[in-house]
Amino acid sequence: MRQIILDTETTGLEWRKGNRIVEIGCVELLERRPSGNNFHQYLKPDCEFEQGAQEVTGLTLEFLADKPVFAQVAEEFLAYIDGAELIIHNAAFDLGFLDYELSLLGDQYGKITDRCTVIDTLKMARERYPGQRNSLDALCKRLGVDNAHRQLHGGLLDAQILGDVYIALTSGQEEIGFGSADDVRPGTAHAQAFDTSRLLPRPRVVATASEREAHEARLAKLRKKAGHAIWDGPKVEESAA
């Protein structure tokens, strides 16, 4: 199974206001493991940043001035994601911008969902943790994913972090060894046979003579009251004279 963790950075929050993509970061997973075949591209937006957007990404128009525009990388990007399962946090945001960029190039490119299926990790997180904060940073804290190096939003960095979050969100019993051997997929983690030699010796408790006497006395009282104790074995009925 080929999955692509995808994140974009933009000049603002609304593509309908003419904002554009300035960075695309993608991490490829094969059988839920990073393959190293990533896609990362900064883009020249040909528009200004909205107030606050530049501070979030740390990118500037000066830095992006010599980068390609989306049209120059569109074919390479589409070939990279074609047929994959895209994993995106707040998918509506990124898909809206990507579809907008494609629409500027012509109707022939269609929409991203014409080429890929999409999993929205924000939707997954809201279903699992209703009423809680489910931002990427909040999920990292909740799921134990290290994001200490995330000082600014970045397409490739956020995709890498989201990959760890997605694996943590979707880790099931099959992946930690509770499935049958036939269910284990190549490349996924599975439990090994338990090594009984690693068990510590179990303590042995021996009753003292006085404890055994007290125990027998207690049993005798129970026998007298009930007439028979099941731990003595089947009761033998006396035959009629």
Buried (B, 14 or more C-beta within 10 A) or exposed (E): EBBBBBBBBBBBEBBEEBBBBBBBBBBBBBEBBBEEEBBBBBBBBEBBBBEEBBEBBEBEBEEBEEBBBBEEBBEEBBEBBEEBBBBBBBBEBBBBBBBBBBEEEEEEBEEBEEBBEBBBBBBBBEEEBEEEEBEBEEBBEBBEBEBEEBEEBBBBBBBBBBBBBBBBBEEEEBBEBEBEEEEBEEEBEBEEEEEEEEEEEEEEEEEEEEEEEEEEEEEEEEEEEEEEEEEEEEEEEEEEE
